[in-house]
Amino acid sequence: MNEYFAIFLIFVIGIIFVLVAFFLSSLLQPKKQIHDKYVPYECGVDPDSDARDRYSIKYYLIALLFIIFDIETALLFPWALRYEKLALFGFLEMLIFLGILIAGYFWVWKKGVIKYGAE
């Protein structure tokens, strides 16, 4: 039972610390409401639209695709460092990896997610 007493003591001290922190913050916070505090800060410029504007789904798709292709490209660096030790097997493995990556890129392009030029 003594082994669990230390864990229980740390748990109780953690809960007490959180409750005391909440209590002290409620005592020390300013009570006066300031309107400027709740205005979103945009580099010192007053916002001209609502912060909850709707964005096109294409924005999120492009961002997601950028992250995916960026991470997959970052996987090329460890392979390049060990290229000589991996020999032909590593080269063929990387060709398969790049083939899948390029096939995915063209599939996304064919679906119309990536459009170059003016819309």
Buried (B, 14 or more C-beta within 10 A) or exposed (E): EEEEEEEEEEEEEEEEEEEEEEEEEEEEEEEEEEEEEEEEEEEEEEEEEEEEEEEEEEEEBBEEBEEBBEEBEEEEEEBEEEEEEBEEEBEEEBEEBEEEBEEBBEEBEEEEBBEEEEE
